[in-house]
């Protein structure tokens, strides 16, 4: 009898964590939990400029990739791995203390991309893009998303389908190249490049689709920009009305062509680049890479280059060039008015951190800021938030405790930073004058 009572108590407690929205005329079942975020970072100290503070908004979400904030302040985060069977979480701060205290999960597909536009929440897997109708402050039918795009190429390298939306009803999707440099035999010493590169027909660029048309395939969209090895961070810049992206540069120059490049050159080449895109943009991959020291577009060795010969006259130059292999995974143009004036319309970039800068120390694991004026960079980039990896040993070795991934602007003008190692979400606010 005691055993039966225990089972009934367990079932009662389990049912109390499930919210049935049938009381609002909806039969959808959604998992809802009350949560508690820690007061301070448990294992790292985040350093920010004077006047800014970084606090934990939520923790222990797992591989938290991109995130977005609704107009009511709710945060939605996309997971690369399931947590309790769900991959999208709505995080609510119901008491206004700056920390999430309620978490609601839905969706069962892993991935990276998430965005909100015109009353819909958009989210991507590695092969598809879905949207959910927002009903006031919540998702109307979380178990019944509309499938916007299907059948996107995913070959287990650069498979992330990051997304952004413009103001004209279009959605932009990264389709990363399933290759390092389009060699005949990928990542093989001395293997030549394929010219023309067949990968560019269906990957290695940004594709544009309609944001409100169901079940689109490649044939319904168009290749908006090409020559981009892989883009994880991208954002629509409302000040310029154009799409900006952050490219992950190619790897292994020394490994593949040791007579042309030494270890140090391989660690420092090529730059991670920001591009401003327009329809028809070509950024040059795989035929060229950008050398930040020579400040030139260099012919890739797979296509006959020697590390000095320039090429890519028809390819555009980057807007900003950053150090090699830092993995820019998040891009956000700040449109709020709570930060000092210099941040207005400037770009924040979340760098996931390197794995392939040996024998040089690994680097990255921070959020940087680029000031913009009249739609163009107006000064040098600077580190805005650092310390996510831990101490110098964790940075140099690449054994980071946290890795910045996604960025989002809050209703109150703060910014949120996600971490896909432990699933911590930081909220960075300005309290200075």
Backbone torsions as a table, in degrees:
resi	resn	phi	psi	omega
1	UNK	NA	-40.7	179.1
2	UNK	-64.1	-39.2	179.2
3	UNK	-63.9	-40.5	178.6
4	UNK	-64.0	-42.1	179.3
5	UNK	-62.2	-39.7	179.2
6	UNK	-62.7	-41.4	178.8
7	UNK	-64.6	-41.5	179.0
8	UNK	-63.7	-39.5	178.4
9	UNK	-63.3	-41.6	179.2
10	UNK	-62.6	-43.9	178.9
11	UNK	-63.3	-38.2	179.0
12	UNK	-63.9	-43.2	179.5
13	UNK	-66.4	-38.8	179.7
14	UNK	-63.3	-45.3	-179.1
15	UNK	-65.3	-27.0	-177.8
16	UNK	-71.8	-16.8	178.5
17	UNK	-91.6	0.6	-179.4
18	UNK	-110.4	130.8	-176.9
19	UNK	-104.8	125.2	177.5
20	UNK	-103.6	115.8	-177.7
21	UNK	-83.1	11.8	176.6
22	UNK	-59.1	-26.7	179.0
23	UNK	-63.5	-18.0	177.5
24	UNK	-105.4	16.9	179.3
25	UNK	86.0	19.1	-177.7
26	UNK	-130.2	135.5	-177.8
27	UNK	-95.4	6.7	-177.9
28	UNK	-72.0	138.8	177.7
29	UNK	-103.5	129.7	-176.4
30	UNK	-128.7	132.7	177.8
31	UNK	-76.6	126.3	-177.8
32	UNK	-130.5	134.6	-179.2
33	UNK	-134.8	146.6	167.4
34	UNK	-87.2	136.2	-176.5
35	UNK	-132.0	165.5	177.5
36	UNK	-132.4	119.9	176.2
37	UNK	-87.8	142.5	178.5
38	UNK	-66.0	155.8	-179.3
39	UNK	-70.2	-36.1	-176.0
40	UNK	-133.7	157.9	176.0
41	UNK	-55.5	126.8	-174.1
42	UNK	-72.8	-24.6	-172.8
43	UNK	-138.5	-1.1	179.1
44	UNK	-142.3	163.8	173.8
45	UNK	-121.1	118.9	-178.1
46	UNK	-87.5	126.0	179.9
47	UNK	-98.8	130.2	-179.8
48	UNK	-133.3	166.5	176.9
49	UNK	-62.6	161.3	179.4
50	UNK	-56.6	136.1	-179.6
51	UNK	95.8	-14.6	179.3
52	UNK	-102.4	149.6	173.8
53	UNK	-132.0	143.7	177.1
54	UNK	-115.2	121.3	179.0
55	UNK	-125.5	158.8	178.9
56	UNK	-84.2	123.6	176.8
57	UNK	-88.9	-38.6	177.7
58	UNK	-154.1	161.8	-174.0
59	UNK	-146.7	161.1	170.9
60	UNK	60.8	42.2	178.7
61	UNK	-91.8	-8.5	-174.6
62	UNK	90.2	-144.0	-174.9
63	UNK	-83.9	80.1	-178.2
64	UNK	-80.0	115.8	-177.0
65	UNK	-95.5	-112.9	-179.6
66	UNK	-82.6	160.1	-178.3
67	UNK	-146.7	162.7	-178.1
68	UNK	-149.5	154.2	-178.9
69	UNK	-116.3	129.1	177.8
70	UNK	-76.1	166.6	-177.5
71	UNK	-63.6	-21.6	178.3
72	UNK	-90.8	0.7	178.1
73	UNK	98.9	-7.3	177.6
74	UNK	-68.3	139.8	179.8
75	UNK	-103.7	131.1	174.4
76	UNK	-113.2	131.2	-177.7
77	UNK	-126.9	140.0	179.0
78	UNK	-100.7	135.1	-177.6
79	UNK	-107.3	143.7	176.0
80	UNK	-85.1	-13.3	175.5
81	UNK	-137.4	149.7	-178.0
82	UNK	-69.1	141.5	171.4
83	UNK	-121.5	117.1	-176.4
84	UNK	53.8	36.1	176.4
85	UNK	81.3	1.3	-176.9
86	UNK	-120.2	157.6	-177.9
87	UNK	-129.5	-1.9	171.2
88	UNK	-127.0	131.5	179.4
89	UNK	-125.8	132.8	172.7
90	UNK	-94.5	121.6	-177.7
91	UNK	-110.7	124.8	-176.5
92	UNK	-119.3	138.3	171.2
93	UNK	-104.9	90.7	-171.9
94	UNK	-79.9	-20.2	-178.3
95	UNK	-108.6	4.3	173.7
96	UNK	71.4	24.6	-179.7
97	UNK	-94.8	7.9	177.7
98	UNK	85.6	7.6	-179.9
99	UNK	-132.4	142.2	177.8
100	UNK	-69.0	134.8	176.9
101	UNK	-124.8	-1.9	176.5
102	UNK	-139.7	135.5	-176.4
103	UNK	-131.3	127.0	-179.9
104	UNK	-123.5	124.4	-176.9
105	UNK	-106.5	146.1	174.1
106	UNK	-157.2	172.3	-177.9
107	UNK	78.5	144.9	-178.3
108	UNK	-129.7	20.1	-179.0
109	UNK	-118.6	133.1	-179.9
110	UNK	-79.2	165.3	-180.0
111	UNK	156.8	-164.6	-173.3
112	UNK	-123.6	-47.1	-166.4
113	UNK	-74.3	143.1	174.4
114	UNK	-157.7	141.7	-178.2
115	UNK	-159.8	158.6	174.9
116	UNK	-124.5	133.7	178.6
117	UNK	-158.6	131.6	171.9
118	UNK	50.3	45.2	174.3
119	UNK	82.5	13.1	178.5
120	UNK	-130.0	145.6	169.3
121	UNK	-100.2	124.5	178.2
122	UNK	-104.9	142.5	178.1
123	UNK	-149.0	148.9	-176.0
124	UNK	-122.9	148.3	162.9
125	UNK	-97.0	-166.4	177.8
126	UNK	-81.9	-4.8	-178.2
127	UNK	-132.6	-12.7	-173.4
128	UNK	-142.5	161.9	174.3
129	UNK	-127.0	133.7	-178.2
130	UNK	-120.5	164.3	170.6
131	UNK	-140.7	151.4	-179.3
132	UNK	-124.6	134.5	176.7
133	UNK	-75.2	129.5	175.7
134	UNK	-86.6	124.1	178.2
135	UNK	-107.2	93.7	-173.8
136	UNK	66.3	-116.8	-177.0
137	UNK	-98.5	6.0	-177.9
138	UNK	-138.5	170.4	177.3
139	UNK	-78.2	130.4	-175.8
140	UNK	-66.7	-49.5	-178.4
141	UNK	-135.7	80.1	-173.7
142	UNK	-63.1	-22.8	178.8
143	UNK	-92.5	3.1	-177.2
144	UNK	-135.1	64.4	178.5
145	UNK	-72.0	156.0	172.4
146	UNK	-87.2	135.6	178.1
147	UNK	-88.9	114.7	-176.9
148	UNK	-88.7	-44.8	-177.0
149	UNK	-134.2	139.8	-178.5
150	UNK	-137.9	158.6	173.5
151	UNK	74.4	26.8	178.7
152	UNK	-74.5	147.7	-175.0
153	UNK	-67.4	131.5	176.7
154	UNK	-145.7	111.7	-175.2
155	UNK	-124.4	34.2	170.3
156	UNK	65.4	20.4	166.7
157	UNK	-146.4	125.6	-177.4
158	UNK	56.3	44.3	-173.8
159	UNK	-85.0	-9.7	-177.1
160	UNK	-59.6	130.8	178.1
161	UNK	-107.0	78.5	176.4
162	UNK	-71.1	150.6	-174.0
163	UNK	-134.7	156.2	171.8
164	UNK	-151.4	153.7	179.6
165	UNK	-123.1	145.7	176.4
166	UNK	-97.3	-167.1	-179.3
167	UNK	-100.7	13.0	-176.9
168	UNK	-120.6	18.9	176.0
169	UNK	86.5	19.7	-179.9
170	UNK	-113.6	149.9	174.7
171	UNK	-120.9	139.1	-177.6
172	UNK	-112.5	133.8	-174.9
173	UNK	-127.5	128.1	172.2
174	UNK	-74.8	133.2	170.8
175	UNK	-125.4	96.5	-173.8
176	UNK	-68.9	153.0	178.2
177	UNK	-73.7	136.2	177.6
178	UNK	-87.5	51.4	-175.1
179	UNK	-165.8	159.3	174.9
180	UNK	-84.8	-49.5	-176.3
181	UNK	-146.4	24.1	176.7
182	UNK	57.3	43.4	174.2
183	UNK	-76.5	159.5	173.6
184	UNK	-57.4	-44.7	172.9
185	UNK	-120.2	109.4	-169.9
186	UNK	-59.3	137.1	176.4
187	UNK	53.6	42.2	179.5
188	UNK	-120.6	130.9	-175.7
189	UNK	-53.6	124.4	175.4
190	UNK	76.7	-3.6	-178.6
191	UNK	-66.6	131.9	-178.3
192	UNK	-74.0	163.8	175.9
193	UNK	-84.4	153.2	177.1
194	UNK	-89.2	125.7	179.9
195	UNK	-133.8	118.5	1.2
196	UNK	-71.6	153.5	-179.2
197	UNK	-76.9	114.7	-176.4
198	UNK	-68.6	-19.0	-178.8
199	UNK	-62.9	-30.7	-174.2
200	UNK	-67.3	-13.5	177.4
201	UNK	-66.2	-33.5	-173.7
202	UNK	-131.9	1.3	-178.1
203	UNK	-155.2	-175.3	179.9
204	UNK	69.2	37.1	-179.8
205	UNK	-173.1	-169.8	178.4
206	UNK	-112.9	129.3	178.0
207	UNK	-107.0	142.6	-180.0
208	UNK	-109.6	133.0	177.3
209	UNK	-131.8	170.0	173.0
210	UNK	-79.3	139.3	-176.9
211	UNK	-78.6	-14.1	-174.4
212	UNK	-121.6	13.5	-179.4
213	UNK	-105.4	131.5	-175.2
214	UNK	-83.8	149.7	169.6
215	UNK	54.3	42.7	175.7
216	UNK	-75.0	148.5	173.3
217	UNK	-121.9	-174.1	178.9
218	UNK	-51.6	-40.4	-176.5
219	UNK	-65.2	-21.5	179.6
220	UNK	-87.6	-19.8	179.5
221	UNK	-102.8	-172.3	175.3
222	UNK	-142.9	150.3	176.3
223	UNK	-73.7	108.1	-174.5
224	UNK	-79.2	-40.8	180.0
225	UNK	-146.2	149.3	-177.0
226	UNK	-130.3	176.6	178.0
227	UNK	73.8	30.5	179.2
228	UNK	-120.7	110.9	-175.3
229	UNK	-56.8	-50.1	177.2
230	UNK	-164.9	132.0	178.6
231	UNK	-121.1	123.4	173.1
232	UNK	-108.8	-42.2	177.8
233	UNK	-94.9	125.4	176.1
234	UNK	-153.1	154.1	-179.3
235	UNK	-157.0	145.1	174.1
236	UNK	-84.7	119.7	-178.2
237	UNK	-86.9	108.1	-177.2
238	UNK	-71.0	-19.9	178.7
239	UNK	-73.9	-32.3	-179.3
240	UNK	-107.3	-11.9	-176.0
241	UNK	58.4	43.1	179.3
242	UNK	-139.8	163.1	179.5
243	UNK	-92.8	130.1	173.7
244	UNK	-112.6	142.7	-179.0
245	UNK	-137.0	158.2	175.1
246	UNK	-116.2	119.3	-178.7
247	UNK	-92.6	139.1	167.0
248	UNK	-83.6	117.5	-178.8
249	UNK	-73.9	167.1	-176.4
250	UNK	-70.1	166.0	-176.3
251	UNK	-115.0	172.6	157.0
252	UNK	62.9	40.2	177.2
253	UNK	-62.3	-43.3	-179.9
254	UNK	-71.7	-41.0	-179.5
255	UNK	-62.1	-41.4	-175.1
256	UNK	-86.9	-28.7	-177.5
257	UNK	-138.5	69.0	-173.1
258	UNK	-66.9	-20.0	178.3
259	UNK	-79.6	-13.8	-178.4
260	UNK	-104.4	-30.7	-173.2
261	UNK	-130.9	134.8	173.4
262	UNK	-90.4	178.2	-176.8
263	UNK	-59.6	-42.3	-177.3
264	UNK	-65.6	-42.2	177.8
265	UNK	-62.5	-40.3	179.8
266	UNK	-65.0	-32.7	178.7
267	UNK	-73.3	-26.7	-172.5
268	UNK	-109.5	3.2	179.5
269	UNK	-129.6	148.8	-10.8
270	UNK	-88.3	-179.3	177.9
271	UNK	-69.7	151.7	165.2
272	UNK	-86.5	125.8	-165.9
273	UNK	-118.4	142.1	168.1
274	UNK	-96.7	132.2	177.3
275	UNK	-124.4	144.6	168.3
276	UNK	-98.9	122.0	-172.3
277	UNK	-104.3	149.8	170.1
278	UNK	-134.5	164.5	179.2
279	UNK	-57.7	128.1	-178.7
280	UNK	91.7	0.8	179.8
281	UNK	-58.5	141.1	174.7
282	UNK	-128.0	120.2	-177.5
283	UNK	-102.3	2.0	164.0
284	UNK	100.7	-20.9	179.7
285	UNK	-61.8	143.7	1.0
286	UNK	-94.5	3.4	-169.1
287	UNK	-74.4	-25.6	-178.3
288	UNK	-135.2	166.6	167.1
289	UNK	-139.7	163.0	-178.6
290	UNK	-101.3	123.9	178.5
291	UNK	-95.2	111.9	-176.1
292	UNK	-72.8	-16.2	-179.9
293	UNK	-84.5	-44.6	175.1
294	UNK	-81.2	-15.8	-176.3
295	UNK	54.2	49.0	-178.0
296	UNK	-142.1	157.2	171.5
297	UNK	-86.2	120.6	-171.6
298	UNK	-109.0	137.0	176.7
299	UNK	-64.0	127.9	-178.6
300	UNK	-66.8	144.7	-177.6
301	UNK	-62.6	-28.0	177.7
302	UNK	-62.6	-19.3	-176.6
303	UNK	-117.1	23.8	173.7
304	UNK	100.3	4.7	-179.3
305	UNK	-75.3	159.5	-179.7
306	UNK	-123.1	12.8	-178.5
307	UNK	91.2	-8.9	-179.2
308	UNK	-126.2	-29.9	-176.7
309	UNK	-68.3	127.3	180.0
310	UNK	-85.5	162.2	180.0
311	UNK	-165.4	-174.0	174.7
312	UNK	75.1	39.1	179.5
313	UNK	-61.5	-26.8	179.8
314	UNK	-91.0	-0.4	179.6
315	UNK	-98.5	146.3	-176.9
316	UNK	-80.7	155.5	176.5
317	UNK	-81.2	152.7	175.7
318	UNK	-69.5	154.7	174.8
319	UNK	-76.4	-40.9	176.3
320	UNK	-142.0	141.8	176.1
321	UNK	-115.1	129.1	-179.0
322	UNK	-113.7	165.4	178.7
323	UNK	-56.7	156.0	-173.2
324	UNK	-69.3	147.0	166.3
325	UNK	65.4	20.6	-178.6
326	UNK	-83.8	-9.6	173.9
327	UNK	61.0	76.3	177.7
328	UNK	-74.2	111.0	-174.2
329	UNK	-106.7	-13.0	-179.6
330	UNK	-138.3	141.5	176.9
331	UNK	-137.3	132.7	-179.3
332	UNK	-144.5	124.2	171.0
333	UNK	-90.8	123.6	-173.3
334	UNK	-82.6	121.3	-179.1
335	UNK	-114.6	4.2	-178.3
336	UNK	-78.1	178.1	179.9
337	UNK	-126.9	17.8	-179.1
338	UNK	-94.7	-19.2	176.6
339	UNK	-89.3	162.2	175.6
340	UNK	-54.9	157.5	-171.1
341	UNK	-55.5	-32.7	-175.7
342	UNK	-63.3	-21.0	-178.0
343	UNK	-86.0	-13.3	-176.7
344	UNK	-60.7	124.2	178.8
345	UNK	66.2	8.2	175.8
346	UNK	-82.3	171.6	-174.4
347	UNK	-109.7	130.6	169.2
348	UNK	-102.1	137.0	178.3
349	UNK	-127.9	129.6	176.2
350	UNK	-96.4	118.7	179.1
351	UNK	-100.0	119.3	-176.8
352	UNK	-66.7	-29.1	179.1
353	UNK	105.8	154.1	-171.8
354	UNK	-90.8	162.7	170.6
355	UNK	-129.8	-9.8	-166.8
356	UNK	-130.1	40.4	176.3
357	UNK	-102.8	7.0	178.8
358	UNK	-61.4	143.1	8.5
359	UNK	-84.9	1.1	173.5
360	UNK	-70.3	157.5	176.7
361	UNK	-62.4	148.8	173.2
362	UNK	-67.1	162.2	-173.2
363	UNK	-155.1	170.7	-178.1
364	UNK	104.7	-135.5	178.9
365	UNK	60.1	37.9	-178.8
366	UNK	-146.1	173.3	173.6
367	UNK	-112.5	129.9	-180.0
368	UNK	-114.6	166.0	179.1
369	UNK	-129.0	137.5	174.5
370	UNK	-120.2	116.7	177.7
371	UNK	-70.7	142.5	177.8
372	UNK	-125.2	146.7	171.9
373	UNK	-143.5	131.6	-178.9
374	UNK	54.9	36.7	174.8
375	UNK	81.2	5.7	-178.4
376	UNK	-133.8	152.1	176.9
377	UNK	-56.1	135.0	-175.6
378	UNK	-117.5	10.7	180.0
379	UNK	-176.1	176.3	-178.7
380	UNK	-73.8	151.4	176.5
381	UNK	-72.2	153.3	-179.0
382	UNK	-141.9	151.0	176.4
383	UNK	-71.3	127.0	-178.3
384	UNK	-101.5	-43.8	179.2
385	UNK	-137.6	128.5	-174.9
386	UNK	-139.0	166.4	177.8
387	UNK	106.0	-0.3	-177.3
388	UNK	-62.8	-35.3	-176.5
389	UNK	-72.1	-26.8	-172.5
390	UNK	117.9	-141.8	-178.9
391	UNK	-85.0	-178.3	-178.4
392	UNK	-56.0	-34.8	-179.6
393	UNK	-66.0	-40.7	179.0
394	UNK	-66.8	-36.8	178.8
395	UNK	-66.9	-53.4	-174.6
396	UNK	-61.6	-35.7	-178.2
397	UNK	-85.8	-16.4	-175.8
398	UNK	82.6	3.7	179.6
399	UNK	-87.7	66.6	-173.1
400	UNK	-73.3	139.5	175.3
401	UNK	-74.0	-34.2	177.6
402	UNK	-140.3	150.2	178.6
403	UNK	-130.6	115.6	177.9
404	UNK	-60.2	140.4	-178.4
405	UNK	-133.4	-60.9	-175.7
406	UNK	-110.1	158.1	177.8
407	UNK	-134.2	143.4	175.8
408	UNK	-150.1	149.5	177.6
409	UNK	-96.9	131.8	-177.9
410	UNK	-84.5	164.5	177.5
411	UNK	-59.1	-33.0	-177.3
412	UNK	-91.9	11.1	177.9
413	UNK	87.8	-2.2	174.9
414	UNK	-77.2	172.0	171.6
415	UNK	-122.8	150.5	179.6
416	UNK	-112.2	141.6	179.4
417	UNK	-125.5	124.8	178.3
418	UNK	-97.6	156.6	179.9
419	UNK	-128.5	125.0	-176.3
420	UNK	-99.3	17.9	173.0
421	UNK	-93.6	-54.8	179.9
422	UNK	-114.5	-7.0	178.0
423	UNK	80.8	34.5	174.7
424	UNK	-88.1	141.6	173.1
425	UNK	-120.8	120.7	178.4
426	UNK	-97.0	147.7	172.1
427	UNK	-115.0	122.1	-179.8
428	UNK	-108.9	120.0	-175.5
429	UNK	-122.4	157.8	178.0
430	UNK	-108.0	125.3	-179.6
431	UNK	-120.2	3.1	-178.7
432	UNK	-83.2	-173.9	-179.3
433	UNK	-132.1	NA	NA
